[in-house]
Amino acid sequence: MTEHHRTSEWSKVRALNRPRIAATLPAPCVDCHRLVSSEQIWQVGHIVSVVIARAMGWTTLQMNHPSNLGPSHRRCNASAGGKLGAAKVNAAKRAKDRKPSW
């Protein structure tokens, strides 16, 4: 879990946006684009992920703006975060293991 998701601010953002998003269900999942219904287990997810938004220079307010949030299947949301985390770890490992050019 990233520092962004550990903050109490993110808990407040989720709590404020969950009813708004629930009112729009069924709606497409922000990760897999299949419909999320109110009977399914779902979470509030970012349309543009936090990692990508930070790389683009977005502020926290921009990342957590309601226009960047939507429903996500719990499994899709966890999978998307895991893929981004694994890519970051693997890139750091490749950089560390890179041999000198001489």
N, C-alpha and C positions, 0 to 999 in steps of 0.2 A: 504494500500500500504506500502510495506516495505521500509526501508531506502535505500536499494540497488536499488530499482526502482525509488526513488526520485532524485537520483544524476544525474547531467548532463552527467556524464561518461556513464551511461546506455543509455541515449538518443543518444549519439554518437555511441555506440555499435550497437543499433538498426538501426540507419541510415546507418551505414557502411555495415551491414549484410543483410538488407532487399533486396537490389537488387540481391545479391548473392543467397539468398534463393528463391526469386521470379523467378530467372532463372531456378530453379530446379522443379518448380510446373508443373503438379500436383505431390505432394509428401505426404507421410503419416504425419498426425498430431502427434506431439511429445507426446500428452496426450491421445487421443482416438485411434490413429493409422488408422483412416479412412482418405481417400485422401482429401487433401486441394487443391482446384483449384484456379486459379488466379481470377475467377469471385466471389469467396467467400470473406467475410471479415475475414482477418487473421492477426495474430500478430507474432512477433518473440518470441519464447518460449525457455526455457531451457529444455534440455533432462534430465539432472540430476538437480532437483530443487535447488535453492539457499540455502534453509534451510538444505537439506540433504547434499549438497556439503560443507557447512560450518561445519556441524557436522563431516564430514569426513576429515576436515582440509584443504580443497582446498583454494587457494588464489583467489582474485578477477579476476586476469588474467586467471586462470584456469576455473573459472565459466563462464566467458564471452568469452572464446575461441570459434572460429567458429565451432569447432568440437562438442561443447556442445550446439549449437543453431540450431533451426529448425523451420519450420512453425507450427503454432498452430491455430486452430479455435479460434476466440475471446472468444466465450462462454466456450470452453474447458479450455482455459488459465485462465479465471477468476474463473471458477469453481475449478480448481486445486489449485489455490492460496487461495481461500476461504476455501477449505477443510483443507489445511495445517495450515492456521491461526486459524480456529475453533479448530483443534486438540490441538494446542499450548495453546489456552485460556482455553479449557476444562481440559487439564492436570494440568495447574496451579491452576484452581479452585478446582479440586479433591485433590491436594496436600494441599491446604489451608484448605479445609473442613475435612481433615483426622483427626480423633480423636486420642488423645494420647494412647499409647499402655498400660499404667498402668491401 
